[in-house]
Amino acid sequence: MATRQRRYTAEAIIGKLREAEVLLGQGVSLGEACRRIGVTRQTYYRWRREYGGLRTDQAQRMKQLEKENARLKKLVADLSLDKQILQEAASGN
């Protein structure tokens, strides 16, 4: 059986975490709170680890920085490869 995978925005995740916290504050069990927000406990804990305590604007900024970091890492890898190729060509002379 194939599982259905959803992609939530950072804002949606933060909203669901807040909803779960409200439910937990009302005395609802964690399992029931997870069921009501439509995620597994594992997903809840992963989201809480990653987004717990963040405001929506902070989460957006974090995602922007992660994207920029990935772009810069790729750029460094490309430049390192170019440098290595040039060094090998220069040492061959």
Backbone as ProteinMPNN parsed JSONL, in Angstrom:
{"seq_chain_A": "MATRQRRYTAEAIIGKLREAEVLLGQGVSLGEACRRIGVTRQTYYRWRREYGGLRTDQAQRMKQLEKENARLKKLVADLSLDKQILQEAASGN", "coords_chain_A": {"N_chain_A": [[0.84, -1.183, 0.0], [0.667, 2.12, -0.941], [1.936, 5.031, 0.593], [0.571, 8.181, 1.33], [2.085, 11.157, 0.771], [2.414, 14.342, 2.083], [3.224, 17.77, 1.572], [3.877, 20.27, 3.678], [3.733, 23.774, 4.219], [6.016, 25.937, 5.979], [4.566, 27.725, 7.497], [2.101, 26.431, 7.736], [2.854, 24.186, 9.183], [3.704, 25.321, 11.604], [1.278, 26.38, 12.411], [-0.203, 24.003, 12.798], [1.299, 22.857, 14.856], [0.83, 24.721, 16.877], [-1.923, 24.376, 17.156], [-1.952, 21.745, 18.109], [-0.641, 22.126, 20.555], [-2.547, 23.669, 21.898], [-4.625, 21.811, 22.093], [-3.343, 19.867, 23.677], [-2.996, 21.368, 25.945], [-5.601, 21.507, 26.766], [-5.977, 19.1, 27.849], [-6.147, 16.918, 26.194], [-5.003, 13.796, 24.953], [-1.713, 13.062, 23.642], [-1.686, 11.354, 21.43], [-4.345, 11.59, 20.499], [-4.391, 14.326, 19.927], [-2.537, 14.449, 17.835], [-3.895, 12.911, 15.959], [-6.092, 14.565, 15.474], [-4.893, 16.802, 14.272], [-3.946, 15.613, 12.079], [-1.505, 14.205, 11.679], [1.243, 11.899, 12.24], [2.634, 10.686, 15.371], [5.397, 10.598, 15.172], [5.901, 12.45, 13.11], [4.904, 14.729, 14.36], [6.738, 15.012, 16.519], [9.102, 15.37, 15.031], [8.527, 17.745, 13.645], [8.187, 19.421, 15.852], [10.758, 19.419, 16.899], [12.124, 20.687, 14.83], [10.676, 23.072, 14.252], [9.691, 24.029, 16.639], [8.88, 26.618, 18.824], [9.365, 28.61, 16.991], [8.378, 31.537, 15.246], [6.147, 32.371, 12.543], [7.374, 34.111, 10.655], [10.04, 33.741, 11.313], [10.404, 31.07, 10.626], [10.052, 31.194, 7.875], [12.268, 32.734, 7.189], [14.299, 30.994, 8.014], [13.982, 28.895, 6.164], [14.612, 30.278, 3.826], [17.313, 30.841, 4.314], [18.352, 28.229, 4.452], [17.97, 27.44, 1.806], [19.625, 29.276, 0.467], [22.067, 28.527, 1.595], [22.371, 25.935, 0.556], [22.645, 26.586, -2.154], [25.057, 28.022, -2.092], [26.814, 26.025, -1.184], [26.804, 24.308, -3.377], [27.944, 25.98, -5.263], [30.529, 26.314, -4.174], [31.425, 23.674, -4.376], [31.454, 23.355, -7.173], [33.384, 25.301, -7.869], [35.616, 24.274, -6.536], [36.032, 21.928, -7.951], [36.645, 23.027, -10.474], [39.048, 24.314, -9.794], [40.654, 22.134, -9.117], [40.816, 20.819, -11.597], [42.184, 22.768, -13.09], [44.586, 22.845, -11.656], [45.587, 20.271, -12.149], [45.91, 20.437, -14.908], [47.844, 22.437, -15.07], [50.024, 21.241, -13.773], [50.681, 19.311, -15.525], [52.155, 20.457, -17.502]], "CA_chain_A": [[0.0, 0.0, 0.0], [1.462, 3.335, -1.051], [1.571, 6.059, 1.555], [0.347, 9.5, 0.75], [2.983, 12.105, 1.402], [2.029, 15.742, 1.893], [4.256, 18.763, 1.857], [3.293, 21.413, 4.352], [4.584, 24.957, 4.31], [6.46, 26.217, 7.345], [3.46, 28.395, 8.188], [1.097, 25.416, 8.059], [3.411, 23.345, 10.243], [3.65, 26.086, 12.845], [-0.141, 26.427, 12.788], [-0.592, 22.696, 13.316], [1.949, 22.696, 16.157], [0.089, 25.555, 17.84], [-3.202, 23.703, 17.379], [-1.672, 20.594, 18.968], [-0.339, 22.631, 21.899], [-3.826, 24.063, 22.501], [-5.319, 20.57, 22.443], [-2.64, 19.269, 24.809], [-3.311, 22.214, 27.095], [-6.978, 21.214, 27.168], [-5.982, 17.783, 28.464], [-6.269, 15.869, 25.19], [-3.782, 12.999, 24.888], [-0.871, 13.376, 22.486], [-2.167, 10.562, 20.3], [-5.582, 12.201, 20.002], [-4.038, 15.623, 19.346], [-1.907, 14.163, 16.542], [-4.956, 12.462, 15.055], [-6.913, 15.729, 15.102], [-4.182, 17.683, 13.331], [-3.717, 14.825, 10.871], [-0.122, 13.754, 11.518], [1.66, 10.849, 13.163], [3.456, 11.173, 16.49], [6.762, 10.792, 14.672], [5.906, 13.725, 12.392], [4.735, 15.782, 15.374], [8.011, 15.208, 17.22], [10.075, 15.924, 14.078], [8.161, 19.149, 13.452], [8.443, 20.167, 17.083], [12.213, 19.588, 17.003], [12.596, 21.622, 13.816], [9.968, 24.344, 14.238], [9.194, 24.397, 17.964], [9.296, 27.919, 19.326], [9.555, 29.588, 15.921], [7.23, 32.269, 14.69], [6.01, 32.137, 11.11], [8.392, 34.852, 9.905], [11.334, 33.109, 11.565], [10.448, 29.832, 9.849], [10.264, 31.584, 6.479], [13.665, 33.166, 7.085], [15.12, 29.795, 8.125], [13.907, 28.195, 4.882], [15.386, 31.079, 2.868], [18.727, 30.643, 4.609], [18.702, 26.872, 4.05], [18.045, 27.433, 0.345], [20.84, 30.018, 0.109], [23.191, 27.704, 2.009], [22.503, 24.862, -0.434], [23.165, 27.199, -3.376], [26.466, 28.35, -1.87], [27.569, 24.771, -1.125], [26.943, 23.837, -4.752], [28.901, 26.883, -5.896], [31.856, 25.954, -3.669], [31.794, 22.376, -4.969], [31.795, 23.603, -8.579], [34.656, 26.026, -7.926], [36.673, 23.356, -6.109], [36.281, 21.045, -9.088], [37.365, 23.825, -11.474], [40.403, 24.527, -9.297], [41.376, 20.861, -9.233], [41.083, 20.594, -13.022], [43.248, 23.706, -13.485], [45.866, 22.417, -11.051], [46.056, 19.094, -12.872], [46.361, 20.885, -16.229], [49.085, 23.197, -14.889], [51.119, 20.356, -13.374], [50.993, 18.486, -16.685], [53.04, 21.192, -18.43]], "C_chain_A": [[0.88, 1.239, 0.0], [0.977, 4.35, -0.019], [1.441, 7.386, 0.845], [1.212, 10.504, 1.498], [2.546, 13.521, 1.063], [3.224, 16.627, 2.192], [3.563, 19.972, 2.449], [4.272, 22.58, 4.313], [4.981, 25.146, 5.767], [5.332, 26.862, 8.149], [2.398, 27.389, 8.617], [1.579, 24.521, 9.2], [3.326, 24.059, 11.582], [2.209, 26.188, 13.333], [-0.604, 25.116, 13.385], [0.055, 22.439, 14.677], [1.231, 23.512, 17.224], [-1.252, 24.917, 18.184], [-3.02, 22.506, 18.318], [-1.387, 21.041, 20.395], [-1.61, 23.059, 22.627], [-4.582, 22.821, 22.961], [-4.664, 19.898, 23.647], [-2.911, 20.058, 26.087], [-4.718, 21.981, 27.621], [-7.101, 19.815, 27.765], [-6.173, 16.636, 27.49], [-4.947, 15.108, 25.142], [-3.0, 13.36, 23.621], [-1.338, 12.617, 21.254], [-3.413, 11.151, 19.674], [-5.287, 13.548, 19.343], [-3.411, 15.429, 17.967], [-2.952, 13.731, 15.525], [-5.782, 13.65, 14.576], [-6.203, 16.673, 14.136], [-3.748, 16.932, 12.085], [-2.285, 14.413, 10.61], [0.168, 12.627, 12.5], [2.455, 11.471, 14.309], [4.873, 11.479, 16.027], [6.879, 12.127, 13.946], [5.785, 14.881, 13.377], [6.059, 16.065, 16.074], [9.075, 15.805, 16.301], [9.804, 17.407, 13.853], [8.491, 19.967, 14.687], [9.933, 20.415, 17.259], [12.695, 20.677, 16.045], [11.974, 23.012, 13.953], [9.488, 24.812, 15.606], [9.748, 25.733, 18.422], [9.513, 28.971, 18.26], [8.245, 30.295, 15.594], [7.238, 32.041, 13.187], [7.098, 32.848, 10.318], [9.786, 34.262, 10.118], [11.484, 31.831, 10.751], [10.688, 30.144, 8.375], [11.718, 31.975, 6.263], [14.605, 31.962, 7.139], [15.127, 29.034, 6.798], [14.685, 28.949, 3.805], [16.883, 30.845, 3.06], [19.19, 29.243, 4.227], [18.856, 26.776, 2.535], [19.319, 28.131, -0.132], [22.091, 29.208, 0.453], [23.433, 26.575, 1.009], [23.082, 25.402, -1.737], [24.662, 27.491, -3.239], [27.326, 27.088, -1.797], [27.807, 24.221, -2.524], [27.98, 24.681, -5.487], [30.331, 26.554, -5.463], [32.323, 24.639, -4.279], [32.208, 22.548, -6.423], [33.145, 24.293, -8.707], [35.823, 25.14, -7.507], [37.034, 22.405, -7.234], [37.057, 21.776, -10.178], [38.819, 24.025, -11.069], [41.238, 23.263, -9.456], [41.739, 20.575, -10.687], [42.208, 21.504, -13.503], [44.598, 23.319, -12.913], [46.444, 21.207, -11.777], [46.584, 19.482, -14.255], [47.707, 21.629, -16.118], [50.256, 22.284, -14.533], [51.522, 19.447, -14.531], [51.932, 19.159, -17.656], [54.467, 21.005, -18.126]], "O_chain_A": [[1.749, 1.383, 0.86], [-0.223, 4.506, 0.211], [2.139, 7.657, -0.132], [1.082, 10.673, 2.71], [2.335, 13.855, -0.103], [4.111, 16.269, 2.966], [2.752, 20.619, 1.786], [5.487, 22.389, 4.368], [4.36, 24.588, 6.672], [5.165, 26.579, 9.336], [1.859, 27.476, 9.72], [0.799, 24.146, 10.075], [2.921, 23.465, 12.582], [1.949, 26.093, 14.533], [-1.328, 25.113, 14.381], [-0.58, 21.862, 15.559], [1.047, 23.044, 18.348], [-1.672, 24.911, 19.341], [-3.836, 22.283, 19.212], [-1.843, 20.404, 21.345], [-1.742, 22.84, 23.831], [-5.11, 22.779, 24.072], [-5.359, 19.412, 24.539], [-3.038, 19.487, 27.17], [-4.995, 22.232, 28.794], [-8.193, 19.391, 28.142], [-6.345, 15.492, 27.913], [-3.883, 15.712, 25.276], [-3.556, 13.893, 22.661], [-1.382, 13.174, 20.158], [-3.527, 11.208, 18.45], [-5.872, 13.873, 18.31], [-3.724, 16.169, 17.034], [-2.9, 14.137, 14.364], [-6.132, 13.729, 13.398], [-6.844, 17.278, 13.276], [-3.239, 17.534, 11.139], [-1.878, 14.282, 9.456], [-0.566, 12.425, 13.467], [2.889, 12.62, 14.234], [5.473, 12.476, 16.427], [7.85, 12.856, 14.145], [6.477, 15.891, 13.249], [6.459, 17.222, 16.208], [9.863, 16.648, 16.731], [10.723, 18.225, 13.867], [9.013, 21.077, 14.584], [10.338, 21.486, 17.711], [13.557, 21.486, 16.39], [12.664, 24.018, 13.79], [8.927, 25.903, 15.713], [10.96, 25.947, 18.405], [9.816, 30.119, 18.586], [7.163, 29.714, 15.664], [8.229, 31.57, 12.629], [7.684, 32.261, 9.409], [10.615, 34.28, 9.208], [12.566, 31.541, 10.241], [11.441, 29.439, 7.703], [12.327, 31.589, 5.265], [15.59, 31.908, 6.403], [16.182, 28.577, 6.358], [15.344, 28.332, 2.967], [17.625, 30.673, 2.093], [20.305, 29.078, 3.73], [19.765, 26.11, 2.04], [20.007, 27.638, -1.025], [23.059, 29.202, -0.307], [24.578, 26.293, 0.657], [23.92, 24.748, -2.359], [25.437, 27.237, -4.161], [28.451, 27.082, -2.297], [28.893, 23.723, -2.82], [28.795, 24.153, -6.243], [31.239, 26.52, -6.293], [33.487, 24.506, -4.656], [33.196, 21.959, -6.863], [33.959, 23.919, -9.552], [36.911, 25.25, -8.073], [38.209, 22.107, -7.449], [38.005, 21.232, -10.744], [39.72, 23.919, -11.902], [42.392, 23.32, -9.88], [42.853, 20.137, -10.973], [43.089, 21.063, -14.241], [45.626, 23.441, -13.579], [47.653, 21.128, -11.995], [47.579, 18.929, -14.722], [48.588, 21.468, -16.962], [51.38, 22.541, -14.963], [52.608, 18.87, -14.506], [52.461, 18.502, -18.553], [55.323, 21.558, -18.816]]}, "name": "protein", "num_of_chains": 1, "seq": "MATRQRRYTAEAIIGKLREAEVLLGQGVSLGEACRRIGVTRQTYYRWRREYGGLRTDQAQRMKQLEKENARLKKLVADLSLDKQILQEAASGN"}
